[in-house]
Amino acid sequence: MLSNTLTLTVNSVAKVLLRVNQDNYGSEYRLTTATERYVLKIRHSSQNAGGKTFDSHSVLVEHTVFETVSTLERKMTASVTLRGQIGADPASLDHLSDALGVLVAAQAAALVQGES
């Protein structure tokens, strides 16, 4: 089980999110201030595809900047799903996840501009 708090570093600023829900299949963490809210959801599930069973692990983070007198509310989300066939080496999925993280970090500016 993950800890009661998770730290999300956004633009070099640490955001400490507190766990607000825990069940058998996931957790939800939240930080709300006067100007913004961060919600991080972790979900685990199993799916059947083509006669094979896959474990799926999803993380979603949502950032909401609250409306003010001069600006409208804004929401942004980012997510990742890790899927591995039952019986496969979990370390291989970990390595694949690391590789994707490095690629996304290196190409983030182009990706958010819609380049492909």
C-alpha positions as CSV (number, residue, x, y, z in Angstrom):
1,M,0.0,0.0,0.0
2,L,1.2,3.5,-0.8
3,S,1.6,6.0,2.0
4,N,-1.1,8.4,3.3
5,T,0.5,11.3,1.4
6,L,2.0,11.5,-2.1
7,T,4.1,14.3,-3.3
8,L,3.5,15.6,-6.9
9,T,6.2,18.0,-8.0
10,V,4.7,20.5,-10.5
11,N,7.0,23.1,-12.1
12,S,9.6,22.4,-9.3
13,V,7.0,23.0,-6.6
14,A,6.1,20.1,-4.3
15,K,2.4,19.5,-3.9
16,V,1.6,17.1,-1.0
17,L,-1.6,15.2,-1.6
18,L,-3.4,13.5,1.2
19,R,-5.2,10.1,0.7
20,V,-8.9,10.7,1.0
21,N,-10.1,7.3,-0.1
22,Q,-8.8,3.7,-0.1
23,D,-10.5,0.6,-1.3
24,N,-9.5,-2.8,-2.6
25,Y,-8.9,-1.6,-6.1
26,G,-7.3,1.8,-5.7
27,S,-6.8,5.1,-3.9
28,E,-7.6,8.8,-4.3
29,Y,-5.4,11.6,-3.1
30,R,-6.3,15.3,-3.0
31,L,-4.9,18.8,-2.3
32,T,-7.2,21.7,-2.3
33,T,-6.1,25.3,-1.7
34,A,-7.9,28.6,-2.2
35,T,-6.9,28.8,-5.8
36,E,-6.5,25.2,-7.1
37,R,-7.1,21.5,-6.6
38,Y,-5.1,18.4,-7.4
39,V,-6.7,15.0,-7.5
40,L,-4.7,11.9,-8.1
41,K,-6.5,8.5,-8.7
42,I,-4.9,5.1,-8.7
43,R,-7.0,2.2,-10.0
44,H,-6.1,-1.5,-10.4
45,S,-8.2,-4.0,-12.5
46,S,-7.9,-7.2,-14.5
47,Q,-9.2,-7.6,-18.1
48,N,-9.6,-10.4,-20.5
49,A,-8.5,-9.8,-24.1
50,G,-8.2,-12.5,-26.7
51,G,-8.4,-15.3,-24.1
52,K,-5.6,-13.8,-22.0
53,T,-5.8,-12.0,-18.7
54,F,-4.1,-8.7,-18.2
55,D,-3.5,-6.7,-15.0
56,S,-4.0,-3.0,-15.5
57,H,-2.7,-0.2,-13.3
58,S,-3.9,3.3,-14.0
59,V,-2.9,6.7,-12.6
60,L,-4.8,9.9,-13.4
61,V,-4.0,13.3,-12.1
62,E,-6.3,16.3,-12.5
63,H,-5.4,19.9,-11.9
64,T,-8.2,22.5,-11.5
65,V,-7.5,26.2,-11.3
66,F,-10.5,27.8,-9.7
67,E,-12.4,30.6,-11.4
68,T,-11.6,34.2,-10.2
69,V,-13.2,37.5,-11.1
70,S,-10.8,37.8,-14.1
71,T,-10.4,34.2,-15.2
72,L,-12.5,31.2,-16.0
73,E,-12.0,27.8,-14.3
74,R,-9.4,25.6,-16.0
75,K,-8.9,21.9,-15.8
76,M,-6.0,19.7,-17.1
77,T,-5.4,16.0,-16.8
78,A,-2.6,13.6,-17.4
79,S,-2.7,9.8,-17.1
80,V,-0.8,6.6,-17.6
81,T,-1.9,3.0,-17.8
82,L,0.4,0.1,-17.3
83,R,-0.9,-3.3,-18.5
84,G,0.9,-6.6,-18.3
85,Q,-0.3,-10.1,-19.1
86,I,-0.7,-12.4,-16.1
87,G,2.5,-14.4,-15.7
88,A,4.7,-11.9,-17.5
89,D,7.8,-10.6,-15.6
90,P,6.7,-7.4,-13.7
91,A,10.2,-6.0,-14.1
92,S,9.8,-5.9,-17.9
93,L,6.6,-3.7,-17.5
94,D,8.6,-1.5,-15.0
95,H,11.4,-1.1,-17.6
96,L,8.8,-0.3,-20.3
97,S,7.2,2.3,-18.1
98,D,10.5,3.9,-17.3
99,A,11.3,4.1,-21.1
100,L,7.9,5.8,-21.8
101,G,8.4,8.3,-19.0
102,V,11.8,9.4,-20.4
103,L,10.3,9.7,-23.9
104,V,7.3,11.7,-22.7
105,A,9.5,14.0,-20.6
106,A,11.8,14.6,-23.5
107,Q,9.0,15.3,-26.0
108,A,6.4,16.9,-23.7
109,A,6.6,20.4,-25.2
110,A,5.9,18.9,-28.7
111,L,3.2,16.5,-27.5
112,V,1.1,19.2,-25.7
113,Q,1.3,21.2,-28.9
114,G,-0.3,18.3,-30.8
115,E,2.7,17.2,-32.7
116,S,3.0,13.6,-33.8
